[in-house]
Amino acid sequence: MKNALAKQPLKPAILKLAGMLAMVSALLTMPMFLISFQLEGRHDDTALAVHLALQGGGTVIFVALALTFRSLLARNCSFKKADPIILALIILNLVYAVAYSASLLIPQGEEQLGPILIILVILLGIAQSGLGLRLFALESDLGGFKRPYIWLNIITGVCLASVVLMTVGVIASAVADVMLGTIFFQEARRLGSSPKTDIQV
């Protein structure tokens, strides 16, 4: 039963929900980044609560979108070559969330975990670029968004890995979320009007 379900394309309702989540992520990316930047250096309870809420919410959204995209590639496009990189991105994001939260909660945590956080950001950037490069092997054009989505992932990854261009990476990430949401919406619409299981190319 599980194998049969794994071979079925994602349902339009799930894709629509993921599309809306991707758009929400895009809308919140820059405000969340700016709020986090403005609160940098503050250690009061309010700032701590906001930092933790932003980090937790952002991580949950990323994991949900990454898992949905992984399922879309595997079940709708029969493409599993990106699985290891997507799983690596999820793991790195979870580790970063834990390390970042610990840096806020532990006395002198920022000084002790700062270098680790920078290394994790660099690894996340490398993995993000790796995902973009891996998607070149995808036969489907993702409704015409394949190449722009690939390049946005590469740009995001390079900017994050450089650290100094992180702001540019955040902007590119927001645009990539909009594109990912559109990909989800298009596939949901196509499945609603066609019995085929592969994204049209």
N, C-alpha and C positions, 0 to 999 in steps of 0.2 A: 504493500500500500504506500509506504513512504517513498519507494523508488518511483512509483507511478506518479505521485504528486510532484516529486522533484523534477519530472520531465514535462509537466504541464506549465504553460506560460503563466506569468503572474496575472492575477485578476485585475480588470480595469479599476475596480474600487481601491485596491491597494496602490496601484500606480498613481491614481488621482490624489490619494492621501499623501503619498511620497512627494508628488509634484508640489502640493501646497506647502509641505514641510520644507522643501528646498527653497521655495520662494520666501517663506518666513525667515529661513536661515540667511538668505541673501539680504533681506531688508534689515535684519538685526546685526549683521556682521560688523559694519562700520560703527554704529552706535555703541555696540558692546565693546569694540576695540578702543574707542575714544573714552568711554566711561572708565574702562580698566586703566587706561593711560592716565587719566585725571586723578584716579584714586591711588596711583602708584606712590609708595612711600608713607601712606596713611596706615595706621595700625589700630584705629578705633573699631569698636564692635560693628558699627554700620558699614564701614569700608570692608571689613572682613566678610560680613554676610553677603555683601554685593559681589565681592570677588568670587566667593565660593559658589554663589548662585549662578553667576555668569559662566564660570568654568564648568560647573555641573550640567547646566542646560546646554551649553555648546557641545559638550562631549556626547550627551545623549542624542542630540540632533545629528551629529556627525556619524555616530555608530549606526543609527537608524537608516540614514541615507546611504552609507557605505554598504550595509547588508542588503538593502533593496537593490542598489545598483549591481552588486555581485549576483543577486538572484536574477535580475534582468538579463545580464550577460550570459549566465549559465542556462537559464530556462527558456528565454525568448530568442537568444542568439546562438546557443550551443557553443559558447566561448568560455572556457575555464582557465585560460592561460594567465588571466589577471588575478585569479583567486589568491595566490600567495602574497602578492603585493597589497591587495586590499586588506587581507587579514593582518599583514604587517602594519599597515596604517592604523587599523583599529587598535591593535595591541599598543603601538607607540602612543596613540592618543590617550588610551586609558592610563598608561604608565605616566605620561606627562601630567594628566589630571591629578593623579595621586601625588606625584612629586611636587606639583605646584601647590596643591592644598596643604601638603606637609610643610612647605616653605613658609606658608602663612601662619600655620598653627604652632609650629615648633619655634621656641626662642632662638634667635639668630639663624633661623632656617633659611632666610634669603641668602645669607653669606655662604652657608654650608652647601645648599642645593642649587645655587645660582649656576655654577659651571655645568652641573648635570642637566639643568633645564635648557641651557644653550646647546648642549650636545644633542638633546632630544629634538630640539627645533631643527637642527641641521639634519638629523636622521629623517625627520618627518619631511623635510624639503626634498631630500634625495629620493625617498620612497614616493612622494607625490610626482616628481619628475619621471621616476621609473614607471609609474602607472600610465602616464601619458605615452611614454615610449612603447610600452607593452600593447596599448590599444591600437597601434599602427597595424598590428596583425589581425585586427577584427575585420571580418568581411563586411558586416553590416555598416552602413554609413550613419546609423542612428538618426534617421529622418533628415539627413543633410547636416547634422551637427557634429559628426565624428571629428573632422579635422580641427575645427575651432575649439572643440572641447579638449582635444588632445593638447593643443598648443597652450590653452589656458592652464591645464594641469602642469605642463612643463614650466611655464612662466612662474606660476605660483610656487612650484617646488624650488626653482633656482633662486627666487627672491627670498624664500624662507631659509634656504641653506646658506645664503650670503649673510643673513641676520640683519645687516645694515639696510637692506631693501625690504624689510618685513612689511612696512606699510603698503608698498606696492603689491606685495604678495597677498595681503589681506583684501585689497581691492580686486585683484585678479580672482581670488577665491570667491568673492561675492558674485562676480560676473559668471564664474563657472557654475555656481549654484543655480543662477537663473537659467543657464543653458541646460543643466541637469534636470531642473524642474520641467522645462519645456520638452525635453526628451521623454520624461515620464508621461506628461500629458498627451503627447503625440501618440505614444504607444498605447495608452489607455483608449484613446479615440479610435485608433486603428483596430484594436482588438474588439471594440464594441461594434464595428461594422464589417469585420472580416473574420472568417474561420481559420485563417492561416496562423501559424505559430511563430513565424520568423519575422523580424522587423524588415520591412521592405527596403531594398537598396536601389 
